[in-house]
Amino acid sequence: MSDRAYQIIEGRGNCRILLTCDHASNHVPEWVAGGNLGIGAADMNRHIAYDVGAAGVTRALAAILGATAILSDFSRLVIDPNRGEDDPTLLMRLYDGTIIPANRLAGEAELNQRLDRLYRPYHDALAGLAARRDDTVIVAIHSFTPQLRNRPPRPWQVGVLYSHLDERLSQALLARLAADSGLCVGDNEPYLGHLPGDAIDRHALQPRRHNTLIEVRNDLIATPEGQEAWAARLAPFILAAMADCGL
């Protein structure tokens, strides 16, 4: 596997949607702790290392919508591209009960190397794609675990996350999803959608671009079939919500 910071899927036609997948991969580059963060394969294959199934949903949505997409190509445990550079969780040392040995003693020099080789190139590429046109709409794709350790189960199948600074597209999408009686939809669940300095804040809120963030419960998209099915299910909702906003 390469040690590039991101992958880009080029769109087709005149689609204004830019899909982002900040936590697409659980890859650890060889130059980071010899490619091993010191945790087992089971932990590297669960939600603490990446958003399970989100990359497949993103790729399938890109194909259906003709949208351009950018996907990270490194584990969020190496460095989290969905955090601001000054966020204390940028380099996680403990996550959902698992200690990350390779991060425990990582100092400023190690952090800066990961910023320079992974985090900043990803954000530079995302910024460049978003700036290609004046009417870019950013749709961020994530997934969430059905249950954190020692926490209640999460009932939502899909969540729509947003900031109070711009609820336009997200509220339209929530209304469309809520009209589907077969769905359990989270309104700013399982997390609140406003985190200063995160990817949406940086690339959508600050430049005043229409945006939304979609979280799918990862047990529903653990297989390629589930990823394709959920992409096909979400695509018309996204387009309908955009039309409702006059986009």
C-alpha positions as CSV (number, residue, x, y, z in Angstrom):
1,M,0.0,0.0,0.0
2,S,1.2,3.5,-0.8
3,D,2.0,6.1,1.8
4,R,0.0,8.9,0.0
5,A,-2.2,11.0,2.2
6,Y,-5.4,10.8,0.1
7,Q,-7.2,9.3,-2.9
8,I,-9.3,11.4,-5.3
9,I,-12.2,10.1,-7.3
10,E,-12.9,12.4,-10.2
11,G,-16.5,13.2,-10.8
12,R,-18.3,13.4,-14.1
13,G,-20.6,15.9,-15.8
14,N,-21.4,19.0,-13.9
15,C,-22.0,17.7,-10.4
16,R,-21.4,20.3,-7.7
17,I,-21.2,17.8,-4.8
18,L,-17.8,17.2,-3.2
19,L,-17.9,14.0,-1.1
20,T,-15.4,13.8,1.7
21,C,-14.4,10.7,3.8
22,D,-12.0,11.9,6.5
23,H,-11.7,8.4,8.1
24,A,-11.6,6.2,5.1
25,S,-8.6,4.0,5.9
26,N,-6.9,2.2,8.8
27,H,-3.5,2.3,7.1
28,V,-0.4,3.1,9.1
29,P,2.5,4.3,6.9
30,E,5.7,2.4,7.4
31,W,7.5,5.6,8.5
32,V,5.1,5.8,11.5
33,A,6.4,3.4,14.2
34,G,7.3,0.9,11.5
35,G,3.7,0.7,10.3
36,N,2.5,-0.6,13.7
37,L,0.9,1.6,16.4
38,G,1.3,-1.2,19.0
39,I,-2.4,-2.4,19.1
40,G,-3.8,-5.6,17.8
41,A,-5.6,-6.3,14.5
42,A,-9.0,-6.4,16.2
43,D,-8.6,-2.8,17.4
44,M,-7.2,-1.7,14.0
45,N,-10.3,-3.1,12.4
46,R,-12.8,-1.3,14.6
47,H,-14.1,2.2,14.7
48,I,-11.2,3.6,16.7
49,A,-8.9,3.2,13.7
50,Y,-11.2,4.3,10.9
51,D,-14.9,4.7,9.9
52,V,-15.8,1.1,9.0
53,G,-17.7,1.0,5.7
54,A,-17.5,4.8,5.0
55,A,-15.1,4.5,2.2
56,G,-17.2,2.0,0.3
57,V,-20.3,4.2,0.8
58,T,-18.4,7.2,-0.5
59,R,-17.1,5.4,-3.6
60,A,-20.6,4.1,-4.3
61,L,-22.2,7.5,-3.9
62,A,-19.6,9.1,-6.1
63,A,-20.5,6.6,-8.8
64,I,-24.2,7.2,-8.5
65,L,-24.1,11.0,-8.2
66,G,-21.1,11.6,-10.6
67,A,-19.5,13.5,-7.7
68,T,-15.9,14.1,-7.0
69,A,-14.7,12.5,-3.8
70,I,-11.6,12.7,-1.6
71,L,-10.8,10.0,0.9
72,S,-8.0,10.0,3.5
73,D,-5.4,7.2,3.1
74,F,-4.2,7.0,6.7
75,S,-5.7,5.9,10.0
76,R,-7.3,8.4,12.3
77,L,-5.0,7.0,15.0
78,V,-2.0,8.2,13.1
79,I,-3.5,11.7,13.0
80,D,-7.1,12.7,12.8
81,P,-7.9,14.9,9.8
82,N,-11.3,15.7,11.2
83,R,-9.8,17.8,14.0
84,G,-8.2,21.2,14.1
85,E,-4.5,21.4,14.4
86,D,-4.8,22.7,18.0
87,D,-7.3,20.0,19.1
88,P,-6.0,17.8,21.9
89,T,-7.6,14.8,20.3
90,L,-5.6,15.3,17.1
91,L,-3.2,12.5,18.2
92,M,-5.2,10.0,20.3
93,R,-3.4,8.3,23.1
94,L,-6.4,6.5,24.5
95,Y,-9.6,5.8,22.5
96,D,-12.7,3.9,23.6
97,G,-10.7,1.9,26.2
98,T,-7.7,1.2,24.0
99,I,-4.2,2.7,24.8
100,I,-2.3,3.6,21.6
101,P,1.4,2.8,22.5
102,A,3.0,4.5,19.5
103,N,1.2,7.7,20.4
104,R,1.8,7.7,24.1
105,L,5.3,9.2,23.9
106,A,5.0,10.9,20.5
107,G,6.4,14.4,20.9
108,E,6.3,17.6,18.9
109,A,8.6,16.5,16.2
110,E,6.6,13.3,15.6
111,L,3.4,15.3,15.5
112,N,4.8,17.8,13.1
113,Q,6.0,15.1,10.7
114,R,2.5,13.5,10.6
115,L,1.0,17.0,10.1
116,D,3.4,17.7,7.2
117,R,3.2,14.4,5.5
118,L,-0.4,13.4,5.9
119,Y,-2.8,15.9,7.6
120,R,-1.8,19.1,5.7
121,P,-1.6,17.5,2.2
122,Y,-5.1,16.0,2.7
123,H,-6.5,19.4,3.7
124,D,-4.6,21.2,0.9
125,A,-6.1,18.7,-1.6
126,L,-9.6,19.1,-0.2
127,A,-9.3,22.8,-0.3
128,G,-8.2,22.7,-3.9
129,L,-11.1,20.5,-4.9
130,A,-13.7,22.6,-3.1
131,A,-12.4,25.8,-4.8
132,R,-12.8,24.4,-8.3
133,R,-16.2,26.0,-8.5
134,D,-18.1,28.7,-6.6
135,D,-21.1,26.6,-5.8
136,T,-19.5,23.5,-4.3
137,V,-21.7,21.5,-1.9
138,I,-19.7,19.5,0.7
139,V,-21.2,16.2,1.8
140,A,-19.1,14.4,4.4
141,I,-19.5,10.7,4.9
142,H,-18.7,9.0,8.2
143,S,-19.8,5.9,10.2
144,F,-20.3,5.2,13.8
145,T,-20.2,2.2,16.0
146,P,-23.4,0.7,17.4
147,Q,-22.1,0.9,20.9
148,L,-19.1,2.4,22.7
149,R,-17.7,0.4,25.5
150,N,-19.8,0.7,28.7
151,R,-22.2,3.0,27.0
152,P,-25.9,2.5,25.9
153,P,-26.6,1.1,22.4
154,R,-27.1,3.6,19.7
155,P,-30.5,3.0,18.0
156,W,-30.0,5.3,15.0
157,Q,-29.4,3.8,11.6
158,V,-28.2,7.1,10.1
159,G,-27.5,10.5,11.6
160,V,-27.3,14.0,10.1
161,L,-24.8,16.3,11.8
162,Y,-24.6,20.0,11.4
163,S,-23.5,23.3,13.0
164,H,-25.9,25.9,14.3
165,L,-23.9,28.3,12.0
166,D,-25.4,26.6,8.9
167,E,-28.3,24.2,9.2
168,R,-29.8,24.7,5.7
169,L,-29.0,21.5,3.8
170,S,-28.9,19.3,6.9
171,Q,-32.4,20.3,8.0
172,A,-33.7,19.7,4.5
173,L,-32.0,16.3,4.5
174,L,-33.4,15.5,8.0
175,A,-36.9,16.3,6.8
176,R,-36.5,14.0,3.8
177,L,-35.1,11.1,5.9
178,A,-37.7,11.5,8.6
179,A,-40.4,11.0,6.0
180,D,-39.1,7.5,5.4
181,S,-40.9,5.5,8.2
182,G,-38.4,2.7,7.9
183,L,-35.5,4.7,9.2
184,C,-34.4,5.6,12.7
185,V,-32.7,9.0,12.1
186,G,-30.4,10.9,14.5
187,D,-30.7,14.7,14.5
188,N,-27.2,15.7,15.5
189,E,-26.8,12.2,16.9
190,P,-24.7,10.3,17.8
191,Y,-22.5,13.4,18.1
192,L,-23.1,17.1,17.9
193,G,-22.1,18.4,14.5
194,H,-20.2,21.6,15.5
195,L,-16.5,21.2,16.3
196,P,-14.4,24.3,15.7
197,G,-11.5,23.6,13.4
198,D,-12.8,20.3,12.0
199,A,-13.1,19.6,8.3
200,I,-16.6,21.0,7.9
201,D,-15.7,24.1,9.8
202,R,-12.6,24.6,7.8
203,H,-13.8,23.8,4.3
204,A,-17.6,24.6,4.4
205,L,-18.6,26.9,7.3
206,Q,-15.7,29.4,7.1
207,P,-16.0,29.7,3.2
208,R,-19.8,29.7,3.5
209,R,-20.4,26.6,1.4
210,H,-23.6,24.5,1.7
211,N,-22.8,21.3,3.6
212,T,-24.0,18.4,5.6
213,L,-22.4,15.4,7.4
214,I,-23.9,12.0,7.2
215,E,-23.1,9.2,9.8
216,V,-24.2,5.6,9.0
217,R,-24.2,3.0,11.7
218,N,-21.3,0.8,10.8
219,D,-22.9,-2.6,11.3
220,L,-25.2,-1.7,8.4
221,I,-22.3,-1.0,6.0
222,A,-19.7,-3.6,7.0
223,T,-20.0,-5.4,3.7
224,P,-19.7,-4.2,0.1
225,E,-23.4,-5.1,-0.4
226,G,-24.4,-3.0,2.6
227,Q,-22.3,-0.1,1.3
228,E,-23.8,-0.2,-2.1
229,A,-27.3,-0.5,-0.7
230,W,-26.9,2.5,1.6
231,A,-25.4,4.6,-1.1
232,A,-28.3,3.8,-3.3
233,R,-30.7,4.7,-0.5
234,L,-29.0,8.0,0.5
235,A,-28.3,9.4,-3.0
236,P,-32.0,10.4,-3.8
237,F,-32.4,11.9,-0.3
238,I,-29.3,14.0,-0.9
239,L,-30.5,15.2,-4.3
240,A,-34.0,15.9,-3.0
241,A,-32.7,17.9,0.0
242,M,-30.5,20.0,-2.4
243,A,-33.5,20.7,-4.6
244,D,-35.5,21.7,-1.5
245,C,-32.7,24.3,-0.8
246,G,-32.7,25.5,-4.4
247,L,-29.4,24.1,-5.1
